[in-house]
């Protein structure tokens, strides 16, 4: 029983993505998975005493979703490794001009709108600097998802410009950040938004969504937009 336990229990809360975007996830997840997820949240609320949230926004979502206002809550922001830094001199120019998005095929990553926005960029600007720019999406993906996304890009006229890296290790990721023109981060929801911090640490300009925790992470160092507005 709770009254007899000899110590308090703490847990780190990374996000409430599935709870906040339940309608969207219900299209992709089995009903049993959603029920299991909700049960886990209820167990957290019942069994733990201290909640360590990775952002103020995650804390806010957690307090809205669960009856835990009487528990202890602490925000513990994330950080990036010191390996994430601007390109050391001398700078080796990249063979490609590209915008980077560490995305994914999770519904919240907004991939189709990301491609549409990139296609609009190419349609709007005729200068060579834009026309020669590619869109580098860093994420693991299965062949079916990759084919579907690339076909969508092809339909919009930018099939040759979209580049999916597949999984890459941390050192390759850092180099990919360092040689990019900027970070484009149109995610619909983040518990923190680590790629924003990683890109800033590498010296990149950042354009990111004005949703969830993302402005909390980017602060005054990023440009923000509505990720639903292509």
Secondary structure, 3 states (H helix, E strand, C coil): CHHHCCCCCEEEECCCHHHHCHHHHCCCCCHHHHHHHHHHHHHHHHHCCEEEECCHHHHHHHHHHCCCCCCEEEECCCCCCCCCCCCCCCCCCCCCEEEEECCCCCHHHCHHHHHHHHHHHHHHCCCHHHHCEEEEECCCCCHHHHHHHHHHHHHCCCCCCEEECCCCCHHHHHHHHHCCCEEEECCCCCCCCHHHHHHHHCCCEEEEECCCCHHHHHHHHCEEECCCCC
